[in-house]
Amino acid sequence: VRMPGTTESSRRSLKNPVGQRIISAKSLRMKELQNQLSDAHYHLN
């Protein structure tokens, strides 16, 4: 799902540290979820 303006807003928020922190927190969360997914995959096989 591609939302219009997401890259714009994220690019804009890179300039302020709060937005930077939010983005890094989101990417950390995504990494955690991906790790959990691959773990579950591994256990299923």
For each residue, the residues with C-beta under 8 A, 3 or more apart:
1:
2: 6
3: 6
4:
5: 8 9
6: 2 3 9 10
7: 10 11
8: 5 11 12
9: 5 6 12 13
10: 6 7 13 14 19 23
11: 7 8 14
12: 8 9 15 19
13: 9 10 16 18 19 20 22 23
14: 10 11 19 20 23
15: 12 19
16: 13 19 20
17: 20 21
18: 13 21 22
19: 10 12 13 14 15 16 22 23
20: 13 14 16 17 23 24
21: 17 18 24 25
22: 13 18 19 25 26
23: 10 13 14 19 20 26 27
24: 20 21 27 28
25: 21 22 28 29
26: 22 23 29 30
27: 23 24 30 31
28: 24 25 31 32
29: 25 26 32 33
30: 26 27 33 34
31: 27 28 34 35
32: 28 29 35 36
33: 29 30 36 37
34: 30 31 37 38
35: 31 32 38 39
36: 32 33 39 40
37: 33 34 40 41
38: 34 35 41 42
39: 35 36 42 43
40: 36 37 43 44
41: 37 38 44 45
42: 38 39 45
43: 39 40
44: 40 41
45: 41 42
